[in-house]
Amino acid sequence: MPSQTFFNLSEEKRQRLIAGAMKEFSEKSLNDASISNIVKNSNISRGSFYQYFEDKKDLYFFLISKFRYNYRQLMFKSFKEKDGDFFEGYKLFGEKYIKYIMESEKFGFFENMYMHMNYQINQEARVDFDKAGYQKLPDGKRILDVVDRSQLKMETEKEVIDILRYILSMLNDTIMEGFWKELSVSSTQELFIKRLSWITYGVKINNKEED
């Protein structure tokens, strides 16, 4: 994460650095991005960059945390709107999340992030989601508080978090596939809903034996 020196900068200089980094990461993957280009875009010295961030990876994950849609609030509101229903709540959340990511003004940044998503990015998302599930939101509630657990087979809060996190990972994989295959927003949403249905209701047809 950024050093305190970064946060002590003027708002104008912080935004200039963020804009310069967004430009580079919108055009190139994390591995291909260049600190030289970032400092050039931002009109700062290379020495100043290292006063603010450890390396380009440190800056990249800061941008993800800053510009990632606040899915904690979105997920909370989606489940609450659907009275805690597991399928309908996650369906609504997924549809809105996909629309936000794929229609974002930061499209290039998100496209590169998903097209080059790797283990570390997934782990960052996993840790963040664990916090989202257990930690209280500004209104004092948690995502766990608005999921109707009576519908689920899970016996502990950890198990509920595990399945919510598993589906979030699947959602991210679906968005990645949407970018890769150049799918429309609606097609990506439909693909996610189909996969969510498989997880929620199973894939095996239950044929009852005739009497």
C-alpha positions in Angstrom: 0.0 0.0 0.0 1.1 3.6 -0.5 3.4 5.3 2.1 2.1 8.1 4.3 4.2 10.4 2.0 1.8 9.6 -0.8 -1.2 10.6 1.3 0.5 13.8 2.4 0.7 14.9 -1.2 -1.7 17.6 -2.5 -4.9 16.2 -4.1 -3.8 17.5 -7.5 -0.5 15.6 -7.4 -2.1 12.4 -6.1 -4.7 12.5 -8.8 -2.0 13.2 -11.4 -0.1 10.1 -10.3 -3.2 7.9 -10.3 -4.2 9.2 -13.8 -0.7 8.5 -15.1 -0.7 5.0 -13.6 -4.2 4.3 -14.9 -3.1 5.3 -18.4 -0.2 2.8 -18.3 -2.2 -0.1 -16.8 -5.1 0.5 -19.2 -2.7 0.0 -22.1 -0.5 -2.7 -20.7 -0.6 -5.6 -18.3 1.0 -5.5 -14.9 4.0 -7.4 -16.2 4.5 -5.2 -19.3 3.8 -1.9 -17.6 6.8 0.4 -17.1 7.6 2.6 -14.1 9.4 4.9 -16.6 6.1 5.4 -18.4 4.2 5.9 -15.2 6.5 8.7 -13.9 6.5 10.3 -17.4 2.7 10.2 -17.6 2.5 11.6 -14.1 5.3 14.2 -14.5 7.2 13.1 -11.4 10.7 11.8 -10.8 11.5 8.2 -10.5 12.9 8.9 -7.1 9.6 10.4 -6.0 7.8 7.3 -7.2 9.7 5.1 -4.8 8.9 7.5 -1.9 5.2 6.6 -2.5 5.2 3.0 -3.6 7.5 0.0 -3.2 7.2 -1.0 -6.9 4.7 -1.1 -9.7 2.9 -4.1 -8.2 2.3 -2.1 -5.0 0.8 0.7 -7.1 -1.3 -1.7 -9.2 -3.0 -3.3 -6.2 -3.6 0.1 -4.7 -5.5 1.0 -7.9 -7.5 -2.2 -7.8 -8.6 -1.4 -4.2 -9.4 2.2 -5.2 -11.2 1.6 -8.4 -12.8 -1.8 -7.8 -16.5 -1.3 -7.5 -17.6 -1.4 -3.9 -19.1 -4.9 -4.1 -19.4 -5.1 -0.4 -22.2 -2.6 -0.3 -23.6 -3.8 -3.6 -23.8 -7.4 -2.4 -25.3 -6.4 0.9 -28.0 -4.3 -0.9 -28.7 -7.0 -3.5 -29.3 -9.7 -0.9 -31.4 -7.3 1.2 -33.5 -6.4 -1.8 -34.2 -10.0 -2.4 -35.0 -10.8 1.3 -31.9 -12.9 1.7 -32.8 -15.4 -1.1 -29.4 -17.0 -2.0 -30.0 -17.4 -5.8 -31.9 -14.2 -6.4 -29.6 -12.1 -4.2 -26.5 -13.3 -5.9 -28.1 -13.1 -9.3 -28.9 -9.4 -8.8 -25.5 -8.7 -7.5 -23.8 -10.5 -10.4 -25.9 -8.7 -13.0 -25.1 -5.3 -11.5 -21.4 -6.1 -11.0 -20.9 -7.3 -14.5 -22.6 -4.2 -15.9 -20.5 -1.9 -13.8 -17.2 -3.6 -14.8 -17.9 -4.0 -18.5 -19.4 -0.5 -19.0 -16.9 1.3 -16.7 -15.2 4.4 -18.0 -12.1 2.6 -16.8 -12.8 -0.2 -19.2 -9.2 -0.6 -20.4 -7.9 -1.0 -16.9 -10.5 -3.6 -16.0 -10.1 -5.4 -19.3 -6.4 -5.7 -18.8 -6.9 -6.8 -15.1 -9.3 -9.6 -16.1 -7.5 -10.7 -19.2 -4.2 -11.1 -17.2 -5.8 -12.2 -14.0 -3.4 -14.4 -12.0 -3.1 -16.2 -8.7 -2.0 -13.2 -6.8 -4.9 -11.0 -8.0 -7.3 -13.8 -7.1 -5.8 -14.1 -3.6 -6.1 -10.3 -3.1 -9.8 -10.6 -4.0 -10.2 -13.6 -1.7 -8.7 -11.8 1.4 -10.8 -8.8 0.6 -14.0 -10.8 0.4 -13.2 -12.6 3.7 -13.1 -9.2 5.3 -16.3 -8.1 3.5 -18.2 -11.1 4.9 -17.2 -10.8 8.5 -16.5 -7.1 9.0 -19.3 -4.7 9.6 -20.3 -2.3 6.9 -20.8 1.4 7.7 -24.4 0.8 8.8 -23.1 -1.8 11.4 -24.2 -4.9 9.5 -22.4 -7.7 7.7 -23.1 -9.4 4.4 -23.8 -12.6 6.5 -26.6 -10.7 8.2 -28.7 -10.4 5.1 -28.2 -13.9 3.6 -31.1 -16.3 4.5 -29.1 -19.1 5.9 -32.2 -21.3 6.5 -32.1 -22.0 2.7 -28.5 -23.4 2.9 -27.0 -26.6 4.1 -24.0 -24.8 5.6 -23.8 -25.1 9.4 -21.2 -22.4 10.2 -20.6 -18.8 9.2 -17.3 -19.9 7.7 -19.0 -22.3 5.4 -21.4 -19.6 4.2 -18.4 -17.3 3.5 -16.7 -20.1 1.6 -19.6 -20.6 -0.8 -20.1 -16.8 -1.3 -16.4 -16.5 -2.0 -16.4 -19.5 -4.3 -19.2 -18.0 -6.4 -17.4 -14.6 -6.4 -14.4 -16.4 -7.9 -16.7 -18.0 -10.5 -18.2 -14.5 -11.3 -14.7 -13.1 -11.9 -13.9 -16.0 -14.1 -17.1 -15.3 -16.1 -16.2 -11.7 -16.5 -12.7 -12.7 -17.7 -14.3 -15.0 -20.2 -16.6 -12.2 -21.3 -13.6 -9.9 -22.0 -11.7 -12.7 -23.7 -14.5 -13.8 -26.0 -15.7 -10.1 -26.5 -19.2 -11.0 -25.2 -21.8 -8.4 -24.7 -22.8 -7.4 -21.1 -26.1 -9.3 -21.4 -24.4 -12.4 -22.7 -21.9 -12.3 -19.9 -24.8 -11.9 -17.4 -26.6 -14.8 -18.9 -23.5 -17.0 -18.7 -23.1 -16.1 -15.0 -26.7 -16.8 -14.2 -26.5 -20.2 -15.8 -23.4 -21.1 -13.8 -25.0 -19.8 -10.6 -28.0 -22.0 -11.3 -25.8 -25.0 -11.6 -24.1 -24.3 -8.3 -27.4 -23.4 -6.5 -29.7 -26.2 -7.8 -27.2 -28.8 -9.1 -26.6 -30.3 -12.5 -28.1 -33.7 -12.0 -31.7 -34.4 -13.0 -33.6 -36.0 -10.1 -36.0 -38.5 -11.6 -38.3 -40.0 -9.1 -39.2 -43.6 -9.5 -42.7 -44.3 -10.6 -44.8 -46.2 -8.1 
